[in-house]
């Protein structure tokens, strides 16, 4: 959390829990636009003459496709193809900004730094130089258009105007980056336009509804990209050339050897990222990736599970007291055609 937020949000009715999440009094009726302080997202600036070629050789997506008006999602993998972190990548004059969970940012920056070698590249933690806000809900685009005259619409489209950068994200979400000294005025302007202050869960629920997985510390180095459906959400380019883990990722794709996939569930009981989910006989069937509490009090989950487990009743606990209810994803999940698994294990 940057120094921008505590006093700004406290003055606007927020309370902070032990995890540093800002909590607001819930509105009596759902708002068409929620305004969320993105306190747990960090920014790494990758700059220099070789920034593009450096990231092209490290991340799963084709960095050459990023423009001033188009960012992209991507993953950073181990040589065994396991995803260490997921990003949204924003263009920045002279380089790129990687946005990822705070809990992984320092570790990922240091790991990337190990591979700079003689490249003309710098990696800088710049979270203190930017404030990040989110709009979520079906009214996000018209609200922002009414306030600044334009808003990004298609996934990962970027618009820079009025001293801010905005990116559209899956799940009816728009992320806004501004200078910290502009955050209070922007917050108040968005609130005056009709956006209702909301907690991080609302933002996370939008990503879960879109089937867009975010790797957190408990799930880092656990799954290849296809297990997280990253190739289905545009985070993997199979024609871009080499990067760590590329051979395993490509082999799994073209041989149909992915036996575990990301699925969406709802539950009346909470779960934690990294926790196991179970079949009715108590056997481990998969792993929770992301969780968000809905205003109704129940929970939305993304979990990686065996494709065979889709035919079983699943539970969030080994005692089988917390059933998981399958919820459709907005995209089809392909069935594995392989007889054996080689996906980096």
C-alpha positions as CSV (number, residue, x, y, z in Angstrom):
1,X,0.0,0.0,0.0
2,X,1.4,3.4,-0.9
3,X,1.3,6.3,1.5
4,X,-1.4,7.9,-0.7
5,X,-4.1,5.7,0.5
6,X,-4.6,5.5,4.3
7,X,-5.5,9.1,5.0
8,X,-7.4,9.5,1.7
9,X,-9.6,6.5,2.2
10,X,-10.0,6.9,6.0
11,X,-11.4,10.4,5.3
12,X,-13.9,8.8,3.0
13,X,-15.3,6.2,5.3
14,X,-12.9,3.3,4.8
15,X,-11.7,1.0,7.6
16,X,-8.6,-1.3,7.2
17,X,-8.6,-4.9,8.2
18,X,-5.6,-6.9,9.4
19,X,-4.6,-7.8,5.8
20,X,-4.5,-4.1,4.8
21,X,-7.8,-4.3,2.8
22,X,-10.0,-1.3,2.8
23,X,-13.5,-2.0,3.8
24,X,-16.5,0.3,3.1
25,X,-20.1,0.2,4.4
26,X,-22.1,-1.8,1.9
27,X,-24.7,0.0,-0.1
28,X,-28.3,-1.1,0.4
29,X,-28.6,-1.8,-3.3
30,X,-25.8,-3.0,-5.8
31,X,-24.2,-0.1,-7.7
32,X,-23.7,-0.3,-11.5
33,X,-20.2,1.0,-10.9
34,X,-17.9,0.1,-8.0
35,X,-14.9,2.2,-7.1
36,X,-12.0,0.2,-5.7
37,X,-8.6,1.2,-4.3
38,X,-6.1,-1.3,-5.8
39,X,-4.0,-1.4,-2.7
40,X,-2.4,-4.9,-3.3
41,X,-1.1,-4.3,-6.8
42,X,2.5,-3.3,-7.4
43,X,4.3,-1.7,-10.4
44,X,7.7,-2.6,-11.9
45,X,9.1,-0.3,-14.6
46,X,11.2,-2.1,-17.2
47,X,13.1,0.5,-19.2
48,X,16.0,1.0,-21.5
49,X,17.0,0.4,-25.1
50,X,16.7,-3.4,-24.7
51,X,13.5,-3.5,-22.7
52,X,11.4,-5.0,-25.5
53,X,13.9,-7.7,-26.4
54,X,14.6,-8.5,-22.8
55,X,10.9,-9.0,-21.9
56,X,10.3,-10.8,-25.2
57,X,12.8,-13.4,-24.0
58,X,11.4,-13.7,-20.5
59,X,7.6,-13.6,-20.7
60,X,4.9,-15.8,-22.3
61,X,3.3,-13.2,-24.6
62,X,4.5,-11.3,-27.6
63,X,5.8,-8.0,-26.3
64,X,6.1,-6.6,-29.8
65,X,2.3,-6.4,-30.0
66,X,2.1,-3.8,-27.2
67,X,1.4,-0.3,-28.5
68,X,0.6,3.1,-26.9
69,X,-3.1,2.0,-27.0
70,X,-2.8,-1.7,-26.4
71,X,-1.4,-3.6,-23.4
72,X,-1.6,-7.3,-22.8
73,X,-1.6,-10.0,-20.1
74,X,1.4,-12.3,-19.7
75,X,3.0,-14.9,-17.4
76,X,6.6,-15.4,-16.2
77,X,7.5,-19.1,-16.0
78,X,10.3,-21.3,-14.6
79,X,12.4,-23.4,-17.0
80,X,9.9,-26.2,-16.2
81,X,7.0,-24.1,-17.5
82,X,5.6,-23.4,-14.1
83,X,4.0,-19.9,-13.7
84,X,5.8,-17.7,-11.2
85,X,3.6,-14.6,-11.7
86,X,0.9,-13.2,-13.9
87,X,0.9,-9.6,-15.1
88,X,-0.9,-6.9,-17.0
89,X,1.7,-5.1,-19.1
90,X,1.3,-1.3,-19.8
91,X,3.3,0.7,-22.3
92,X,5.4,3.4,-20.7
93,X,7.6,6.0,-22.5
94,X,11.0,4.3,-22.9
95,X,9.7,0.9,-21.6
96,X,6.9,-1.1,-20.0
97,X,5.2,-1.3,-16.6
98,X,4.4,-4.8,-15.2
99,X,1.5,-4.8,-12.7
100,X,1.2,-7.8,-10.4
101,X,0.3,-8.6,-6.8
102,X,2.4,-6.8,-4.2
103,X,3.2,-10.1,-2.4
104,X,5.2,-11.3,-5.5
105,X,6.6,-8.0,-6.8
106,X,10.0,-7.9,-5.0
107,X,10.7,-11.5,-5.7
108,X,9.9,-11.3,-9.4
109,X,11.9,-8.1,-9.9
110,X,15.0,-9.7,-8.3
111,X,14.6,-12.8,-10.4
112,X,14.2,-10.8,-13.6
113,X,17.2,-8.7,-12.6
114,X,19.4,-11.9,-12.6
115,X,18.9,-12.2,-16.3
116,X,19.6,-8.7,-17.4
117,X,23.3,-9.4,-17.8
118,X,24.7,-7.1,-20.5
119,X,21.3,-5.9,-21.7
120,X,20.6,-2.2,-21.6
121,X,17.7,-2.6,-19.2
122,X,16.7,-1.3,-15.8
123,X,14.1,-2.7,-13.4
124,X,12.7,-0.3,-10.9
125,X,10.0,-0.7,-8.3
126,X,7.8,2.3,-8.9
127,X,4.6,1.6,-6.8
128,X,5.2,4.7,-4.8
129,X,5.0,6.9,-7.9
130,X,1.6,5.8,-9.0
131,X,-1.9,5.4,-7.5
132,X,-4.1,2.6,-8.9
133,X,-7.9,2.7,-8.8
134,X,-10.4,0.3,-10.3
135,X,-13.9,0.7,-11.7
136,X,-16.0,-2.4,-11.9
137,X,-19.5,-3.1,-13.2
138,X,-21.6,-2.6,-16.3
139,X,-21.7,1.1,-16.0
140,X,-17.9,1.6,-15.8
141,X,-17.4,2.6,-19.5
142,X,-20.2,5.2,-19.7
143,X,-19.3,6.7,-16.3
144,X,-15.7,7.2,-17.3
145,X,-16.7,8.5,-20.7
146,X,-19.0,11.1,-19.0
147,X,-16.1,12.2,-16.7
148,X,-13.2,12.4,-19.1
149,X,-14.8,12.0,-22.6
150,X,-13.4,8.6,-23.4
151,X,-12.8,5.1,-21.9
152,X,-11.2,1.9,-23.1
153,X,-13.6,-0.8,-24.2
154,X,-11.9,-3.9,-25.6
155,X,-9.7,-6.1,-23.3
156,X,-6.3,-4.6,-22.4
157,X,-7.0,-1.5,-24.6
158,X,-5.4,1.7,-23.1
159,X,-6.4,5.3,-23.2
160,X,-4.2,8.0,-21.8
161,X,-6.0,11.3,-21.1
162,X,-6.4,14.0,-18.5
163,X,-3.1,12.9,-16.8
164,X,-4.2,9.3,-16.3
165,X,-3.8,6.0,-18.0
166,X,-6.7,3.6,-18.2
167,X,-6.8,-0.1,-19.2
168,X,-9.9,-2.2,-19.8
169,X,-9.6,-5.6,-18.1
170,X,-11.8,-8.7,-18.4
171,X,-14.8,-8.8,-16.1
172,X,-16.3,-5.4,-16.8
173,X,-13.3,-3.7,-15.1
174,X,-11.2,-0.6,-15.8
175,X,-7.9,0.1,-14.1
176,X,-6.8,3.7,-13.7
177,X,-3.2,4.8,-13.0
178,X,-2.6,8.4,-11.8
179,X,0.0,10.4,-9.9
180,X,-0.5,10.0,-6.2
181,X,-1.1,13.7,-5.8
182,X,-4.1,13.4,-8.2
183,X,-5.7,10.4,-6.5
184,X,-8.0,12.3,-4.1
185,X,-9.4,14.5,-6.8
186,X,-10.0,11.6,-9.1
187,X,-11.6,9.5,-6.4
188,X,-14.0,12.3,-5.5
189,X,-14.8,13.0,-9.1
190,X,-15.6,9.3,-9.8
191,X,-17.7,9.1,-6.6
192,X,-19.6,12.3,-7.5
193,X,-20.3,10.7,-10.9
194,X,-22.0,7.8,-9.3
195,X,-19.3,5.2,-8.5
196,X,-19.8,3.6,-5.1
197,X,-16.7,2.8,-2.9
198,X,-16.1,-1.0,-2.6
199,X,-13.6,-3.4,-1.3
200,X,-11.0,-5.5,-3.2
201,X,-13.4,-8.5,-3.3
202,X,-15.6,-6.7,-5.9
203,X,-12.5,-6.3,-8.2
204,X,-11.4,-9.9,-7.6
205,X,-15.0,-11.2,-8.3
206,X,-14.9,-9.5,-11.7
207,X,-11.7,-11.3,-12.6
208,X,-13.1,-14.6,-11.4
209,X,-16.3,-14.2,-13.4
210,X,-14.1,-13.6,-16.5
211,X,-12.0,-16.7,-15.7
212,X,-8.9,-14.6,-15.5
213,X,-6.5,-16.2,-13.0
214,X,-4.1,-14.2,-10.8
215,X,-1.1,-16.1,-9.4
216,X,-0.5,-15.3,-5.8
217,X,2.3,-16.3,-3.4
218,X,0.6,-19.7,-2.4
219,X,0.1,-20.7,-6.1
220,X,3.4,-19.4,-7.5
221,X,5.5,-22.1,-9.2
222,X,2.6,-24.6,-9.1
223,X,1.0,-24.7,-12.6
224,X,1.8,-24.4,-16.3
225,X,-0.1,-21.7,-18.1
226,X,-2.7,-24.0,-19.7
227,X,-3.7,-25.2,-16.2
228,X,-4.7,-21.6,-15.5
229,X,-6.4,-21.2,-18.9
230,X,-3.9,-18.5,-19.7
231,X,-3.7,-19.4,-23.4
232,X,-7.6,-19.0,-23.4
233,X,-7.4,-15.5,-21.9
234,X,-4.7,-14.2,-24.3
235,X,-1.6,-14.4,-22.1
236,X,0.4,-16.9,-24.2
237,X,1.8,-16.5,-27.7
238,X,2.8,-19.7,-29.3
239,X,4.6,-18.1,-32.3
240,X,6.9,-15.6,-30.5
241,X,10.0,-17.6,-29.9
242,X,11.8,-18.8,-26.8
243,X,11.3,-17.8,-23.2
244,X,11.8,-19.8,-19.9
245,X,9.6,-22.9,-20.0
246,X,8.5,-22.3,-23.7
247,X,9.3,-25.9,-24.8
248,X,7.1,-27.5,-22.1
249,X,4.3,-25.0,-22.6
250,X,4.3,-25.6,-26.4
251,X,4.5,-29.4,-26.0
252,X,1.6,-29.4,-23.6
253,X,-0.5,-27.3,-26.1
254,X,0.1,-29.3,-29.2
255,X,0.0,-32.8,-27.7
256,X,-3.1,-32.1,-25.6
257,X,-1.4,-33.2,-22.4
258,X,-3.1,-30.9,-20.0
259,X,-5.2,-33.0,-17.6
260,X,-5.9,-30.2,-15.1
261,X,-7.7,-27.0,-15.9
262,X,-9.1,-23.8,-14.3
263,X,-12.7,-24.0,-13.3
264,X,-15.1,-21.6,-11.6
265,X,-17.2,-22.4,-8.5
266,X,-19.3,-20.8,-5.8
267,X,-19.3,-21.8,-2.2
268,X,-21.1,-20.9,1.0
269,X,-17.8,-21.3,2.9
270,X,-14.5,-19.4,2.5
271,X,-11.4,-20.9,1.1
272,X,-7.8,-19.7,0.8
273,X,-5.6,-19.6,-2.4
274,X,-3.4,-22.6,-2.3
275,X,-5.8,-24.7,-0.3
276,X,-6.9,-28.1,-1.6
277,X,-10.3,-29.0,-2.9
278,X,-11.6,-32.6,-2.4
279,X,-13.9,-35.2,-3.9
280,X,-16.6,-36.8,-1.8
281,X,-14.2,-39.5,-0.6
282,X,-11.8,-36.9,0.7
283,X,-9.2,-37.3,-2.0
284,X,-7.5,-34.1,-3.2
285,X,-8.9,-33.1,-6.6
286,X,-7.3,-29.7,-7.1
287,X,-6.1,-26.3,-5.7
288,X,-7.9,-23.0,-5.1
289,X,-6.3,-20.2,-7.1
290,X,-8.5,-17.1,-6.4
291,X,-11.3,-16.3,-4.0
292,X,-13.7,-13.4,-3.5
293,X,-16.6,-12.8,-1.2
294,X,-19.8,-11.7,-2.9
295,X,-22.1,-9.0,-1.5
296,X,-24.6,-11.9,-0.7
297,X,-22.0,-13.4,1.6
298,X,-21.1,-16.5,-0.4
299,X,-17.9,-16.9,-2.2
300,X,-16.6,-17.1,-5.8
301,X,-13.6,-19.3,-6.6
302,X,-11.3,-20.2,-9.4
303,X,-9.6,-23.6,-8.8
304,X,-7.4,-25.9,-10.9
305,X,-8.8,-29.3,-10.9
306,X,-8.5,-32.6,-12.7
307,X,-10.8,-32.8,-15.8
308,X,-12.1,-36.0,-14.4
309,X,-13.1,-34.2,-11.2
310,X,-15.7,-32.3,-13.2
311,X,-17.9,-35.4,-12.9
312,X,-17.5,-35.6,-9.1
313,X,-19.0,-33.6,-6.3
314,X,-16.3,-31.3,-5.0
315,X,-15.7,-29.7,-1.6
316,X,-13.6,-26.9,-0.2
317,X,-12.6,-29.1,2.8
318,X,-11.5,-32.6,3.4
319,X,-14.4,-33.2,5.7
320,X,-16.8,-32.6,2.7
321,X,-18.9,-30.1,4.6
322,X,-18.4,-27.2,2.1
323,X,-19.7,-28.2,-1.3
324,X,-18.6,-26.4,-4.4
325,X,-21.2,-25.5,-7.0
326,X,-19.8,-25.3,-10.6
327,X,-20.4,-22.0,-12.4
328,X,-19.9,-21.6,-16.1
329,X,-16.8,-19.8,-17.5
330,X,-17.3,-17.2,-20.3
331,X,-15.1,-19.4,-22.6
332,X,-15.0,-23.1,-23.5
333,X,-12.4,-25.2,-21.8
334,X,-10.9,-27.8,-24.1
335,X,-10.8,-31.5,-23.1
336,X,-7.5,-33.2,-22.8
337,X,-6.8,-35.8,-25.5
338,X,-3.6,-37.2,-23.9
339,X,-3.2,-40.5,-22.3
340,X,-0.4,-39.3,-20.0
341,X,0.7,-36.1,-18.5
342,X,4.1,-34.5,-19.1
343,X,3.2,-30.9,-18.1
344,X,6.4,-30.0,-16.4
345,X,6.1,-32.5,-13.5
